[in-house]
Amino acid sequence: MLKRIAVLASGGGSNLAALHDYLRDGAPPEIVLVASDQPRAGALERARSWDIAAVTLSDRGSDASQIERLLQEHAVELIVLAGYLRHVPRSVVAAYRGRIINIHPALLPSFGGAGMYGRRVHAAVIEHGARVSGATVHFVDEEYDRGPIIAQWPVPVLYDDTPEALAARVLHVEHLLLPRAVHAVARGSVHLDDEGRLVCPVSREASVASAFTLHSESDDTIAEAIDRLFLDA
Ligand code: GRF
C-alpha cells in the first residue's frame, strides 16, 4: 500500500476535497502534503483547514529541487495532480514513474495536451460537436496528458450545453472517479509493469458500457459502478 499522498493543485481544490473526503476514515492512504504554484489557491486553504501541510511552490512549480525536497521531507509515496496546471519537472516524473496520477476533464487522448485545461477543454468538445465527453485518470509521463490511462468515465454532451454546464457535469464525475482510481493505485490493484505498461486486474469495457444507463442515477449507484472498474484480482 502506498500510504502517503501529495496533491498538487493550482485551483479551488474540489478534486482535492473529494479525495480527502473519500480517504478520511483514517486508514491509509492519507494526504500528507498539498502544494500549489498559486499562493492563494483554494486548495491550500482547504489543506490548512484540515491541518495538512500546505506549501506554495516557488518559480511557479518549476523548481525541481524544492519539489524533490518537499516530497522527501514528507516521505511522499504517491503524487496526485488535481487541477495542477504546471509541467511537473522531468526529474520528479522519472523518480515517481507509475506513482504520479493526473485527472483530465475529457476523454483522452482527445481534447488534451499543452494548453488544454479548464473551460477551453469543454468549449473545444462542444465546438467539435462531440456527443460524449467525460473524465480521464492517467499515469503522468513527460508530456501533458499522455501517460497510460488508468480509468475513464463518460458523460453525455447535451445539444444546448454551454462549456460551463458541461464542465459541471464532468467535474461531478471527476469527484467520483479520482478517489477510486487513486485508491486502486495506492493498493497496487492498478500499476505499471517494468516496461511501463498498464496492469489492471479486470476488463473494464462492460462496466463503462453501463455508464449511460446510470447517468441519471444516484451518486451511490454510479460510485458502485466505478468501484467495479477496480475489482481486485
Ligand atoms: C478539474 O476540472 C480537473 O479535471 C482539471 O482542473 C479542474 C480542477 O478543479 N485538471 P478543482 O481545482 O479540483 O476544483
Boltz pocket constraint, residues with backbone or C-beta under 6 A from the ligand:
constraints:
  - pocket:
      binder: B
      contacts: [[A, 9], [A, 10], [A, 11], [A, 12], [A, 13], [A, 14], [A, 15], [A, 16], [A, 81], [A, 82], [A, 83], [A, 84], [A, 103], [A, 104], [A, 105], [A, 117], [A, 118], [A, 171], [A, 174]]
      max_distance: 6.0
